[in-house]
Amino acid sequence: MGPTAFLFVVSVLVRCASGSFPKAQNVTWKSTNFKTLLSWHPEPSPEYSYTVEFSAIGQDKQNSPHCVLSSETFCDLTSYLTDVKACYTADVLSVPPRGVTTDLTEFPHSSSERFCPYKDTEIGRLDFELIRNEDKTSTTLQVTDSLTAVFRDGRQLSIRDIFSDQLQYKVTYWRNQSTGKKVLQSKDRNITLTDLDRGESYCFFVQALIADRSLDKQLGEVSQTKCSKNDKPSIFQVFSLGVIAAGVLLMLLLVGTVVAIVLVCYRHRKRALRRQKGLPLREI
């Protein structure tokens, strides 16, 4: 064993004896559509590594083979949190690296807050399709429920499969290039809006809404904004070019006539004023 390796082993043994491995900091859950990661910092030095232990409340602790003696600062626990209505806690232990023994019976560790997937996982972005009805006075949004990371009997579940009747949809919409927004909630994923001005373009976005959650966790991620087409016919669709040209010519004639009348009235008034003052008339 070289001197560098010897010093490294001595350093690790001293840390083990003193229990001075740094604790993990900021242990947090990050979960979207039940895809759940536990993360923390800092990255470990070569002198120690991390092991994650987790459990459902009231049950024995377990660990993931991928998160034992790990140099990573995250652990994917998605496949272990199978009961989405249970609540879980996790500990991140700072432990000596593989191959180094210690007499310590308890390692420095940091605990997470309680995590309840059904109540806490964020709901991801929904997708929807815009369908303008034939009468052009109403628009239907067909929402697609996003898939989750939960599988049952070999089938990937959607958010509707998990939340059932608690899942609603919040639609926010407004006339294109307007600032006034309206909101509609629906339990049906086929949502028809009838209070739209005929032929106008409207913009929409959708969010999942879980009614039985705390207020700060009820709404899912905002979807992409989609706008309907403006179906108002343009003047070129309503009238032929000949009719438009005739209309423009008529407007020019009217403007010319008005200008001529104004000029004639102005000249007559000016002559009348000169007569009243006894001034000789001059060519105007």
PyRosetta script that sets phi, psi and omega in degrees:
from pyrosetta import init, pose_from_sequence

init()
pose = pose_from_sequence("MGPTAFLFVVSVLVRCASGSFPKAQNVTWKSTNFKTLLSWHPEPSPEYSYTVEFSAIGQDKQNSPHCVLSSETFCDLTSYLTDVKACYTADVLSVPPRGVTTDLTEFPHSSSERFCPYKDTEIGRLDFELIRNEDKTSTTLQVTDSLTAVFRDGRQLSIRDIFSDQLQYKVTYWRNQSTGKKVLQSKDRNITLTDLDRGESYCFFVQALIADRSLDKQLGEVSQTKCSKNDKPSIFQVFSLGVIAAGVLLMLLLVGTVVAIVLVCYRHRKRALRRQKGLPLREI")
pose.set_psi(1, 127.8)
pose.set_omega(1, -179.9)
pose.set_phi(2, -73.0)
pose.set_psi(2, 167.2)
pose.set_omega(2, -178.3)
pose.set_phi(3, -63.0)
pose.set_psi(3, -35.6)
pose.set_omega(3, -179.4)
pose.set_phi(4, -66.0)
pose.set_psi(4, -46.4)
pose.set_omega(4, 179.3)
pose.set_phi(5, -63.7)
pose.set_psi(5, -39.3)
pose.set_omega(5, 179.5)
pose.set_phi(6, -61.9)
pose.set_psi(6, -44.4)
pose.set_omega(6, 178.8)
pose.set_phi(7, -64.1)
pose.set_psi(7, -37.2)
pose.set_omega(7, 178.9)
pose.set_phi(8, -62.7)
pose.set_psi(8, -47.0)
pose.set_omega(8, -179.7)
pose.set_phi(9, -62.4)
pose.set_psi(9, -42.6)
pose.set_omega(9, 178.4)
pose.set_phi(10, -60.3)
pose.set_psi(10, -43.0)
pose.set_omega(10, -179.9)
pose.set_phi(11, -61.5)
pose.set_psi(11, -43.5)
pose.set_omega(11, 179.4)
pose.set_phi(12, -64.0)
pose.set_psi(12, -43.5)
pose.set_omega(12, -179.6)
pose.set_phi(13, -63.1)
pose.set_psi(13, -38.6)
pose.set_omega(13, 177.7)
pose.set_phi(14, -63.6)
pose.set_psi(14, -42.9)
pose.set_omega(14, 178.7)
pose.set_phi(15, -63.8)
pose.set_psi(15, -42.0)
pose.set_omega(15, 179.4)
pose.set_phi(16, -60.8)
pose.set_psi(16, -42.1)
pose.set_omega(16, -178.2)
pose.set_phi(17, -67.2)
pose.set_psi(17, -34.9)
pose.set_omega(17, -176.8)
pose.set_phi(18, -91.5)
pose.set_psi(18, -10.0)
pose.set_omega(18, -177.5)
pose.set_phi(19, 64.3)
pose.set_psi(19, 34.2)
pose.set_omega(19, -171.9)
pose.set_phi(20, -100.5)
pose.set_psi(20, 16.5)
pose.set_omega(20, 174.4)
pose.set_phi(21, -59.9)
pose.set_psi(21, 137.9)
pose.set_omega(21, 178.5)
pose.set_phi(22, -63.5)
pose.set_psi(22, 139.7)
pose.set_omega(22, 175.5)
pose.set_phi(23, -75.9)
pose.set_psi(23, 149.3)
pose.set_omega(23, 171.8)
pose.set_phi(24, -65.9)
pose.set_psi(24, 145.5)
pose.set_omega(24, -178.9)
pose.set_phi(25, -118.0)
pose.set_psi(25, 153.8)
pose.set_omega(25, 173.4)
pose.set_phi(26, 52.9)
pose.set_psi(26, 54.8)
pose.set_omega(26, 178.2)
pose.set_phi(27, -76.0)
pose.set_psi(27, 114.8)
pose.set_omega(27, -173.4)
pose.set_phi(28, -135.7)
pose.set_psi(28, 154.0)
pose.set_omega(28, 174.0)
pose.set_phi(29, -95.2)
pose.set_psi(29, 139.1)
pose.set_omega(29, 172.3)
pose.set_phi(30, -130.7)
pose.set_psi(30, 116.7)
pose.set_omega(30, -173.7)
pose.set_phi(31, -140.8)
pose.set_psi(31, 129.8)
pose.set_omega(31, 174.9)
pose.set_phi(32, -133.1)
pose.set_psi(32, 125.0)
pose.set_omega(32, -177.4)
pose.set_phi(33, 50.3)
pose.set_psi(33, 39.3)
pose.set_omega(33, 175.6)
pose.set_phi(34, 70.6)
pose.set_psi(34, 9.3)
pose.set_omega(34, 166.8)
pose.set_phi(35, -84.7)
pose.set_psi(35, 111.3)
pose.set_omega(35, -164.7)
pose.set_phi(36, -122.6)
pose.set_psi(36, 125.0)
pose.set_omega(36, 175.9)
pose.set_phi(37, -118.9)
pose.set_psi(37, 142.9)
pose.set_omega(37, 168.8)
pose.set_phi(38, -103.6)
pose.set_psi(38, 129.8)
pose.set_omega(38, -178.1)
pose.set_phi(39, -130.8)
pose.set_psi(39, 161.1)
pose.set_omega(39, -179.4)
pose.set_phi(40, -164.6)
pose.set_psi(40, 179.2)
pose.set_omega(40, 172.8)
pose.set_phi(41, -150.2)
pose.set_psi(41, 166.6)
pose.set_omega(41, 5.0)
pose.set_phi(42, -90.1)
pose.set_psi(42, 176.6)
pose.set_omega(42, 171.4)
pose.set_phi(43, -65.4)
pose.set_psi(43, 140.8)
pose.set_omega(43, -177.2)
pose.set_phi(44, -76.4)
pose.set_psi(44, 154.2)
pose.set_omega(44, 172.0)
pose.set_phi(45, -83.7)
pose.set_psi(45, 172.8)
pose.set_omega(45, 177.5)
pose.set_phi(46, -63.0)
pose.set_psi(46, -11.3)
pose.set_omega(46, -175.5)
pose.set_phi(47, -83.5)
pose.set_psi(47, -10.6)
pose.set_omega(47, 179.5)
pose.set_phi(48, -156.7)
pose.set_psi(48, 170.0)
pose.set_omega(48, 178.5)
pose.set_phi(49, -143.2)
pose.set_psi(49, -177.2)
pose.set_omega(49, -177.0)
pose.set_phi(50, -119.7)
pose.set_psi(50, 145.3)
pose.set_omega(50, 170.5)
pose.set_phi(51, -130.8)
pose.set_psi(51, 134.8)
pose.set_omega(51, -178.0)
pose.set_phi(52, -105.0)
pose.set_psi(52, 130.9)
pose.set_omega(52, 171.4)
pose.set_phi(53, -119.8)
pose.set_psi(53, 139.3)
pose.set_omega(53, -178.2)
pose.set_phi(54, -145.4)
pose.set_psi(54, 162.8)
pose.set_omega(54, 177.9)
pose.set_phi(55, -163.7)
pose.set_psi(55, 153.7)
pose.set_omega(55, 166.7)
pose.set_phi(56, -73.4)
pose.set_psi(56, 150.1)
pose.set_omega(56, -178.3)
pose.set_phi(57, -56.8)
pose.set_psi(57, 127.7)
pose.set_omega(57, 178.7)
pose.set_phi(58, 86.2)
pose.set_psi(58, 2.0)
pose.set_omega(58, -179.6)
pose.set_phi(59, -118.0)
pose.set_psi(59, 170.0)
pose.set_omega(59, -177.8)
pose.set_phi(60, -70.9)
pose.set_psi(60, 151.8)
pose.set_omega(60, 178.2)
pose.set_phi(61, -73.4)
pose.set_psi(61, 149.6)
pose.set_omega(61, 175.8)
pose.set_phi(62, -143.4)
pose.set_psi(62, 174.2)
pose.set_omega(62, 177.0)
pose.set_phi(63, -143.0)
pose.set_psi(63, 163.9)
pose.set_omega(63, 175.5)
pose.set_phi(64, -96.5)
pose.set_psi(64, 133.4)
pose.set_omega(64, 179.0)
pose.set_phi(65, -56.5)
pose.set_psi(65, -26.1)
pose.set_omega(65, -179.0)
pose.set_phi(66, -78.6)
pose.set_psi(66, -10.0)
pose.set_omega(66, -175.4)
pose.set_phi(67, -121.8)
pose.set_psi(67, 34.6)
pose.set_omega(67, 175.8)
pose.set_phi(68, -115.1)
pose.set_psi(68, 129.1)
pose.set_omega(68, -177.1)
pose.set_phi(69, 50.6)
pose.set_psi(69, 50.5)
pose.set_omega(69, -174.0)
pose.set_phi(70, -100.3)
pose.set_psi(70, 147.1)
pose.set_omega(70, 173.6)
pose.set_phi(71, -98.1)
pose.set_psi(71, 4.2)
pose.set_omega(71, 178.5)
pose.set_phi(72, -83.2)
pose.set_psi(72, 167.3)
pose.set_omega(72, 176.4)
pose.set_phi(73, -117.4)
pose.set_psi(73, 29.1)
pose.set_omega(73, 174.1)
pose.set_phi(74, -153.3)
pose.set_psi(74, 160.6)
pose.set_omega(74, 178.3)
pose.set_phi(75, -144.4)
pose.set_psi(75, 123.0)
pose.set_omega(75, 179.1)
pose.set_phi(76, -84.7)
pose.set_psi(76, 111.5)
pose.set_omega(76, -177.8)
pose.set_phi(77, -108.6)
pose.set_psi(77, 14.2)
pose.set_omega(77, -175.1)
pose.set_phi(78, -52.4)
pose.set_psi(78, -49.6)
pose.set_omega(78, -173.0)
pose.set_phi(79, -73.4)
pose.set_psi(79, -9.2)
pose.set_omega(79, -178.8)
pose.set_phi(80, -98.8)
pose.set_psi(80, -21.3)
pose.set_omega(80, -177.7)
pose.set_phi(81, -92.6)
pose.set_psi(81, 63.4)
pose.set_omega(81, -171.3)
pose.set_phi(82, -75.4)
pose.set_psi(82, -28.6)
pose.set_omega(82, 176.9)
pose.set_phi(83, -90.0)
pose.set_psi(83, 97.6)
pose.set_omega(83, -172.1)
pose.set_phi(84, -70.2)
pose.set_psi(84, -16.3)
pose.set_omega(84, -180.0)
pose.set_phi(85, -96.0)
pose.set_psi(85, 0.3)
pose.set_omega(85, 173.9)
pose.set_phi(86, -83.6)
pose.set_psi(86, 169.6)
pose.set_omega(86, 175.1)
pose.set_phi(87, -118.9)
pose.set_psi(87, 145.4)
pose.set_omega(87, -171.9)
pose.set_phi(88, -129.6)
pose.set_psi(88, 154.0)
pose.set_omega(88, 168.3)
pose.set_phi(89, -131.4)
pose.set_psi(89, 159.9)
pose.set_omega(89, -179.0)
pose.set_phi(90, -141.7)
pose.set_psi(90, 150.4)
pose.set_omega(90, 174.0)
pose.set_phi(91, -120.7)
pose.set_psi(91, 137.3)
pose.set_omega(91, 173.5)
pose.set_phi(92, -108.6)
pose.set_psi(92, 114.4)
pose.set_omega(92, -177.1)
pose.set_phi(93, -97.9)
pose.set_psi(93, 137.5)
pose.set_omega(93, 172.2)
pose.set_phi(94, -93.5)
pose.set_psi(94, 115.2)
pose.set_omega(94, -171.2)
pose.set_phi(95, -129.0)
pose.set_psi(95, 159.8)
pose.set_omega(95, 177.2)
pose.set_phi(96, -66.2)
pose.set_psi(96, 155.6)
pose.set_omega(96, -178.3)
pose.set_phi(97, -68.0)
pose.set_psi(97, 167.6)
pose.set_omega(97, -178.8)
pose.set_phi(98, -57.9)
pose.set_psi(98, 135.2)
pose.set_omega(98, 177.7)
pose.set_phi(99, 94.0)
pose.set_psi(99, -8.1)
pose.set_omega(99, -180.0)
pose.set_phi(100, -106.5)
pose.set_psi(100, 125.3)
pose.set_omega(100, -179.6)
pose.set_phi(101, -95.5)
pose.set_psi(101, 161.2)
pose.set_omega(101, -179.5)
pose.set_phi(102, -152.8)
pose.set_psi(102, 156.1)
pose.set_omega(102, 176.9)
pose.set_phi(103, -92.0)
pose.set_psi(103, -2.8)
pose.set_omega(103, -179.1)
pose.set_phi(104, -65.8)
pose.set_psi(104, 138.2)
pose.set_omega(104, 176.5)
pose.set_phi(105, -100.1)
pose.set_psi(105, -15.8)
pose.set_omega(105, 178.5)
pose.set_phi(106, -139.6)
pose.set_psi(106, 129.7)
pose.set_omega(106, -177.7)
pose.set_phi(107, -100.8)
pose.set_psi(107, 154.8)
pose.set_omega(107, 174.8)
pose.set_phi(108, -56.3)
pose.set_psi(108, 136.2)
pose.set_omega(108, -178.6)
pose.set_phi(109, -148.9)
pose.set_psi(109, 158.3)
pose.set_omega(109, 175.9)
pose.set_phi(110, -127.5)
pose.set_psi(110, 141.6)
pose.set_omega(110, -175.7)
pose.set_phi(111, -106.3)
pose.set_psi(111, 149.9)
pose.set_omega(111, 176.3)
pose.set_phi(112, -86.9)
pose.set_psi(112, 167.9)
pose.set_omega(112, 167.9)
pose.set_phi(113, -75.2)
pose.set_psi(113, 166.3)
pose.set_omega(113, 177.6)
pose.set_phi(114, -67.8)
pose.set_psi(114, 138.1)
pose.set_omega(114, -179.9)
pose.set_phi(115, -126.7)
pose.set_psi(115, 123.6)
pose.set_omega(115, 179.4)
pose.set_phi(116, -117.8)
pose.set_psi(116, 102.8)
pose.set_omega(116, -172.3)
pose.set_phi(117, -52.5)
pose.set_psi(117, -44.2)
pose.set_omega(117, -176.9)
pose.set_phi(118, -61.9)
pose.set_psi(118, -34.4)
pose.set_omega(118, -177.3)
pose.set_phi(119, -93.6)
pose.set_psi(119, -24.7)
pose.set_omega(119, -167.2)
pose.set_phi(120, -112.7)
pose.set_psi(120, -24.7)
pose.set_omega(120, -177.4)
pose.set_phi(121, -62.7)
pose.set_psi(121, 139.1)
pose.set_omega(121, 176.7)
pose.set_phi(122, -75.6)
pose.set_psi(122, 145.4)
pose.set_omega(122, 177.9)
pose.set_phi(123, -96.4)
pose.set_psi(123, 124.4)
pose.set_omega(123, -174.9)
pose.set_phi(124, -73.5)
pose.set_psi(124, -179.0)
pose.set_omega(124, -176.4)
pose.set_phi(125, -67.2)
pose.set_psi(125, 133.5)
pose.set_omega(125, 174.7)
pose.set_phi(126, -88.5)
pose.set_psi(126, 160.3)
pose.set_omega(126, 172.4)
pose.set_phi(127, -117.4)
pose.set_psi(127, 153.7)
pose.set_omega(127, 178.5)
pose.set_phi(128, -152.3)
pose.set_psi(128, 160.4)
pose.set_omega(128, 178.4)
pose.set_phi(129, -118.3)
pose.set_psi(129, 138.6)
pose.set_omega(129, 178.5)
pose.set_phi(130, -95.2)
pose.set_psi(130, 129.6)
pose.set_omega(130, 176.8)
pose.set_phi(131, -127.8)
pose.set_psi(131, 114.8)
pose.set_omega(131, 177.4)
pose.set_phi(132, -85.1)
pose.set_psi(132, 123.1)
pose.set_omega(132, -179.5)
pose.set_phi(133, -69.0)
pose.set_psi(133, 160.1)
pose.set_omega(133, -172.6)
pose.set_phi(134, -61.0)
pose.set_psi(134, -33.5)
pose.set_omega(134, -179.0)
pose.set_phi(135, -75.1)
pose.set_psi(135, -7.8)
pose.set_omega(135, 176.3)
pose.set_phi(136, 61.0)
pose.set_psi(136, 17.1)
pose.set_omega(136, 175.9)
pose.set_phi(137, -108.6)
pose.set_psi(137, -2.0)
pose.set_omega(137, 179.1)
pose.set_phi(138, -144.8)
pose.set_psi(138, 154.8)
pose.set_omega(138, -179.8)
pose.set_phi(139, -133.6)
pose.set_psi(139, 137.8)
pose.set_omega(139, 178.4)
pose.set_phi(140, -109.1)
pose.set_psi(140, 131.9)
pose.set_omega(140, 174.2)
pose.set_phi(141, -102.6)
pose.set_psi(141, 121.4)
pose.set_omega(141, 175.8)
pose.set_phi(142, -101.5)
pose.set_psi(142, 106.9)
pose.set_omega(142, -174.4)
pose.set_phi(143, -89.5)
pose.set_psi(143, 137.9)
pose.set_omega(143, 174.8)
pose.set_phi(144, -102.6)
pose.set_psi(144, 120.8)
pose.set_omega(144, 179.0)
pose.set_phi(145, -69.6)
pose.set_psi(145, 129.8)
pose.set_omega(145, -179.1)
pose.set_phi(146, -72.3)
pose.set_psi(146, 149.8)
pose.set_omega(146, 178.0)
pose.set_phi(147, -81.8)
pose.set_psi(147, 154.4)
pose.set_omega(147, 179.1)
pose.set_phi(148, -109.9)
pose.set_psi(148, 178.8)
pose.set_omega(148, 176.5)
pose.set_phi(149, -90.3)
pose.set_psi(149, 11.5)
pose.set_omega(149, -178.6)
pose.set_phi(150, -96.7)
pose.set_psi(150, 132.8)
pose.set_omega(150, 177.2)
pose.set_phi(151, -118.4)
pose.set_psi(151, 143.1)
pose.set_omega(151, 176.7)
pose.set_phi(152, -140.0)
pose.set_psi(152, 123.3)
pose.set_omega(152, -177.8)
pose.set_phi(153, 53.3)
pose.set_psi(153, 39.6)
pose.set_omega(153, 177.3)
pose.set_phi(154, 79.7)
pose.set_psi(154, 2.7)
pose.set_omega(154, -178.7)
pose.set_phi(155, -111.2)
pose.set_psi(155, 135.3)
pose.set_omega(155, 178.0)
pose.set_phi(156, -79.4)
pose.set_psi(156, 126.6)
pose.set_omega(156, -175.3)
pose.set_phi(157, -86.5)
pose.set_psi(157, 147.3)
pose.set_omega(157, 173.7)
pose.set_phi(158, -93.3)
pose.set_psi(158, 171.0)
pose.set_omega(158, 177.7)
pose.set_phi(159, -64.7)
pose.set_psi(159, -28.5)
pose.set_omega(159, 176.7)
pose.set_phi(160, -67.6)
pose.set_psi(160, -38.8)
pose.set_omega(160, 178.4)
pose.set_phi(161, -59.8)
pose.set_psi(161, -36.1)
pose.set_omega(161, -175.1)
pose.set_phi(162, -86.2)
pose.set_psi(162, -45.9)
pose.set_omega(162, -173.7)
pose.set_phi(163, -91.6)
pose.set_psi(163, -15.1)
pose.set_omega(163, 175.4)
pose.set_phi(164, 52.5)
pose.set_psi(164, -128.6)
pose.set_omega(164, -175.4)
pose.set_phi(165, -71.6)
pose.set_psi(165, -12.0)
pose.set_omega(165, 177.7)
pose.set_phi(166, -74.0)
pose.set_psi(166, -14.9)
pose.set_omega(166, -179.6)
pose.set_phi(167, -83.9)
pose.set_psi(167, 124.1)
pose.set_omega(167, 172.9)
pose.set_phi(168, -125.9)
pose.set_psi(168, 174.4)
pose.set_omega(168, 179.8)
pose.set_phi(169, -124.9)
pose.set_psi(169, 131.8)
pose.set_omega(169, 176.1)
pose.set_phi(170, -106.0)
pose.set_psi(170, 118.7)
pose.set_omega(170, -179.8)
pose.set_phi(171, -106.9)
pose.set_psi(171, 126.4)
pose.set_omega(171, 173.7)
pose.set_phi(172, -111.8)
pose.set_psi(172, 129.3)
pose.set_omega(172, -176.2)
pose.set_phi(173, -145.5)
pose.set_psi(173, 158.6)
pose.set_omega(173, -178.0)
pose.set_phi(174, -160.5)
pose.set_psi(174, 156.3)
pose.set_omega(174, 175.6)
pose.set_phi(175, -69.6)
pose.set_psi(175, 135.8)
pose.set_omega(175, -176.6)
pose.set_phi(176, -54.1)
pose.set_psi(176, 134.2)
pose.set_omega(176, -179.6)
pose.set_phi(177, 69.6)
pose.set_psi(177, 18.1)
pose.set_omega(177, 174.4)
pose.set_phi(178, -114.5)
pose.set_psi(178, 155.9)
pose.set_omega(178, -178.8)
pose.set_phi(179, -99.2)
pose.set_psi(179, -15.5)
pose.set_omega(179, -178.6)
pose.set_phi(180, -76.9)
pose.set_psi(180, 119.8)
pose.set_omega(180, -177.2)
pose.set_phi(181, -108.0)
pose.set_psi(181, 147.3)
pose.set_omega(181, 174.7)
pose.set_phi(182, -119.8)
pose.set_psi(182, 155.7)
pose.set_omega(182, -177.0)
pose.set_phi(183, -129.8)
pose.set_psi(183, 138.9)
pose.set_omega(183, 176.9)
pose.set_phi(184, -135.0)
pose.set_psi(184, 137.4)
pose.set_omega(184, 174.7)
pose.set_phi(185, -111.5)
pose.set_psi(185, 141.7)
pose.set_omega(185, -177.5)
pose.set_phi(186, -147.0)
pose.set_psi(186, 145.4)
pose.set_omega(186, 172.9)
pose.set_phi(187, -90.5)
pose.set_psi(187, -16.1)
pose.set_omega(187, -179.1)
pose.set_phi(188, -92.5)
pose.set_psi(188, 136.6)
pose.set_omega(188, -179.5)
pose.set_phi(189, -79.5)
pose.set_psi(189, -8.2)
pose.set_omega(189, 170.1)
pose.set_phi(190, -102.4)
pose.set_psi(190, 103.3)
pose.set_omega(190, -169.1)
pose.set_phi(191, -112.3)
pose.set_psi(191, 118.5)
pose.set_omega(191, -179.2)
pose.set_phi(192, -105.3)
pose.set_psi(192, 126.6)
pose.set_omega(192, 178.0)
pose.set_phi(193, -106.4)
pose.set_psi(193, 125.6)
pose.set_omega(193, -174.6)
pose.set_phi(194, -113.0)
pose.set_psi(194, -9.2)
pose.set_omega(194, -176.4)
pose.set_phi(195, -93.2)
pose.set_psi(195, 44.0)
pose.set_omega(195, -178.1)
pose.set_phi(196, -107.4)
pose.set_psi(196, 141.6)
pose.set_omega(196, 177.2)
pose.set_phi(197, -70.0)
pose.set_psi(197, 133.9)
pose.set_omega(197, -175.7)
pose.set_phi(198, -58.1)
pose.set_psi(198, 127.5)
pose.set_omega(198, 174.2)
pose.set_phi(199, 81.9)
pose.set_psi(199, -9.6)
pose.set_omega(199, -177.7)
pose.set_phi(200, -79.7)
pose.set_psi(200, 153.6)
pose.set_omega(200, 174.9)
pose.set_phi(201, -86.3)
pose.set_psi(201, 132.0)
pose.set_omega(201, 177.6)
pose.set_phi(202, -124.5)
pose.set_psi(202, 151.3)
pose.set_omega(202, 178.6)
pose.set_phi(203, -115.4)
pose.set_psi(203, 147.9)
pose.set_omega(203, -173.1)
pose.set_phi(204, -140.8)
pose.set_psi(204, 145.4)
pose.set_omega(204, 161.2)
pose.set_phi(205, -140.4)
pose.set_psi(205, 158.5)
pose.set_omega(205, -171.6)
pose.set_phi(206, -128.3)
pose.set_psi(206, 146.1)
pose.set_omega(206, 172.9)
pose.set_phi(207, -134.2)
pose.set_psi(207, 144.8)
pose.set_omega(207, 169.9)
pose.set_phi(208, -71.1)
pose.set_psi(208, 145.9)
pose.set_omega(208, 179.7)
pose.set_phi(209, -132.5)
pose.set_psi(209, 118.6)
pose.set_omega(209, 178.0)
pose.set_phi(210, -105.4)
pose.set_psi(210, 104.2)
pose.set_omega(210, -167.4)
pose.set_phi(211, -67.3)
pose.set_psi(211, -29.7)
pose.set_omega(211, -174.2)
pose.set_phi(212, -92.3)
pose.set_psi(212, 15.1)
pose.set_omega(212, 175.8)
pose.set_phi(213, -93.8)
pose.set_psi(213, 168.5)
pose.set_omega(213, 172.4)
pose.set_phi(214, -64.5)
pose.set_psi(214, 154.4)
pose.set_omega(214, -171.6)
pose.set_phi(215, -57.1)
pose.set_psi(215, -37.5)
pose.set_omega(215, -176.1)
pose.set_phi(216, -76.2)
pose.set_psi(216, -5.6)
pose.set_omega(216, -179.2)
pose.set_phi(217, -124.6)
pose.set_psi(217, 11.9)
pose.set_omega(217, -177.5)
pose.set_phi(218, -74.4)
pose.set_psi(218, -38.0)
pose.set_omega(218, -171.9)
pose.set_phi(219, -94.1)
pose.set_psi(219, 139.1)
pose.set_omega(219, 175.2)
pose.set_phi(220, -85.5)
pose.set_psi(220, -176.0)
pose.set_omega(220, -180.0)
pose.set_phi(221, -65.0)
pose.set_psi(221, 145.5)
pose.set_omega(221, 179.6)
pose.set_phi(222, -71.2)
pose.set_psi(222, 134.3)
pose.set_omega(222, 179.2)
pose.set_phi(223, -74.8)
pose.set_psi(223, 173.3)
pose.set_omega(223, 170.9)
pose.set_phi(224, -63.2)
pose.set_psi(224, 142.3)
pose.set_omega(224, 177.0)
pose.set_phi(225, -82.5)
pose.set_psi(225, 132.1)
pose.set_omega(225, 177.5)
pose.set_phi(226, -125.7)
pose.set_psi(226, 142.9)
pose.set_omega(226, -177.5)
pose.set_phi(227, -121.7)
pose.set_psi(227, 139.9)
pose.set_omega(227, 175.9)
pose.set_phi(228, -79.0)
pose.set_psi(228, 163.1)
pose.set_omega(228, 179.4)
pose.set_phi(229, -77.1)
pose.set_psi(229, 152.7)
pose.set_omega(229, 174.1)
pose.set_phi(230, -82.7)
pose.set_psi(230, 111.7)
pose.set_omega(230, -177.1)
pose.set_phi(231, -95.3)
pose.set_psi(231, 7.8)
pose.set_omega(231, 176.6)
pose.set_phi(232, -67.4)
pose.set_psi(232, 126.7)
pose.set_omega(232, -179.3)
pose.set_phi(233, -68.8)
pose.set_psi(233, 138.8)
pose.set_omega(233, 176.2)
pose.set_phi(234, -79.1)
pose.set_psi(234, 167.4)
pose.set_omega(234, -179.9)
pose.set_phi(235, -61.3)
pose.set_psi(235, -29.1)
pose.set_omega(235, 179.8)
pose.set_phi(236, -74.8)
pose.set_psi(236, -22.3)
pose.set_omega(236, 175.8)
pose.set_phi(237, -82.6)
pose.set_psi(237, -29.6)
pose.set_omega(237, -177.9)
pose.set_phi(238, -83.1)
pose.set_psi(238, -41.1)
pose.set_omega(238, -175.5)
pose.set_phi(239, -119.4)
pose.set_psi(239, 150.7)
pose.set_omega(239, 176.0)
pose.set_phi(240, -75.9)
pose.set_psi(240, 165.9)
pose.set_omega(240, 179.7)
pose.set_phi(241, -62.4)
pose.set_psi(241, -35.6)
pose.set_omega(241, 179.1)
pose.set_phi(242, -63.0)
pose.set_psi(242, -43.2)
pose.set_omega(242, 179.6)
pose.set_phi(243, -66.1)
pose.set_psi(243, -41.0)
pose.set_omega(243, 178.9)
pose.set_phi(244, -63.2)
pose.set_psi(244, -43.3)
pose.set_omega(244, 179.3)
pose.set_phi(245, -62.8)
pose.set_psi(245, -41.9)
pose.set_omega(245, 178.7)
pose.set_phi(246, -63.0)
pose.set_psi(246, -39.6)
pose.set_omega(246, 178.8)
pose.set_phi(247, -64.6)
pose.set_psi(247, -41.5)
pose.set_omega(247, 178.3)
pose.set_phi(248, -63.7)
pose.set_psi(248, -42.9)
pose.set_omega(248, 179.2)
pose.set_phi(249, -62.4)
pose.set_psi(249, -41.5)
pose.set_omega(249, 179.1)
pose.set_phi(250, -63.0)
pose.set_psi(250, -40.7)
pose.set_omega(250, 178.1)
pose.set_phi(251, -63.1)
pose.set_psi(251, -40.7)
pose.set_omega(251, 178.5)
pose.set_phi(252, -64.0)
pose.set_psi(252, -40.4)
pose.set_omega(252, 178.1)
pose.set_phi(253, -63.6)
pose.set_psi(253, -41.6)
pose.set_omega(253, 179.4)
pose.set_phi(254, -63.8)
pose.set_psi(254, -43.6)
pose.set_omega(254, 178.6)
pose.set_phi(255, -63.0)
pose.set_psi(255, -42.4)
pose.set_omega(255, 178.9)
pose.set_phi(256, -62.3)
pose.set_psi(256, -41.4)
pose.set_omega(256, 179.3)
pose.set_phi(257, -63.3)
pose.set_psi(257, -44.6)
pose.set_omega(257, 179.8)
pose.set_phi(258, -62.1)
pose.set_psi(258, -42.4)
pose.set_omega(258, 179.6)
pose.set_phi(259, -63.3)
pose.set_psi(259, -42.4)
pose.set_omega(259, 179.7)
pose.set_phi(260, -62.7)
pose.set_psi(260, -43.0)
pose.set_omega(260, 179.8)
pose.set_phi(261, -63.3)
pose.set_psi(261, -41.6)
pose.set_omega(261, 179.3)
pose.set_phi(262, -62.1)
pose.set_psi(262, -42.6)
pose.set_omega(262, -180.0)
pose.set_phi(263, -64.3)
pose.set_psi(263, -43.5)
pose.set_omega(263, 179.3)
pose.set_phi(264, -62.3)
pose.set_psi(264, -45.3)
pose.set_omega(264, 179.3)
pose.set_phi(265, -61.7)
pose.set_psi(265, -39.5)
pose.set_omega(265, 179.4)
pose.set_phi(266, -62.4)
pose.set_psi(266, -43.5)
pose.set_omega(266, -179.2)
pose.set_phi(267, -65.8)
pose.set_psi(267, -44.2)
pose.set_omega(267, 178.9)
pose.set_phi(268, -61.9)
pose.set_psi(268, -40.3)
pose.set_omega(268, -179.3)
pose.set_phi(269, -66.5)
pose.set_psi(269, -39.4)
pose.set_omega(269, -179.7)
pose.set_phi(270, -65.2)
pose.set_psi(270, -41.2)
pose.set_omega(270, 177.8)
pose.set_phi(271, -64.4)
pose.set_psi(271, -40.4)
pose.set_omega(271, -179.8)
pose.set_phi(272, -63.7)
pose.set_psi(272, -39.4)
pose.set_omega(272, 178.9)
pose.set_phi(273, -65.1)
pose.set_psi(273, -38.2)
pose.set_omega(273, 179.7)
pose.set_phi(274, -67.2)
pose.set_psi(274, -40.1)
pose.set_omega(274, 178.3)
pose.set_phi(275, -61.3)
pose.set_psi(275, -41.6)
pose.set_omega(275, -178.8)
pose.set_phi(276, -63.2)
pose.set_psi(276, -31.8)
pose.set_omega(276, -178.5)
pose.set_phi(277, -91.0)
pose.set_psi(277, -1.0)
pose.set_omega(277, 180.0)
pose.set_phi(278, 71.8)
pose.set_psi(278, 21.2)
pose.set_omega(278, 179.7)
pose.set_phi(279, -87.9)
pose.set_psi(279, 145.0)
pose.set_omega(279, 178.0)
pose.set_phi(280, -65.3)
pose.set_psi(280, 142.5)
pose.set_omega(280, 178.5)
pose.set_phi(281, -75.5)
pose.set_psi(281, 138.1)
pose.set_omega(281, 175.2)
pose.set_phi(282, -120.0)
pose.set_psi(282, 159.6)
pose.set_omega(282, 179.4)
pose.set_phi(283, -63.1)
pose.set_psi(283, 130.0)
pose.set_omega(283, -178.5)
pose.set_phi(284, -101.8)
pose.dump_pdb("model.pdb")
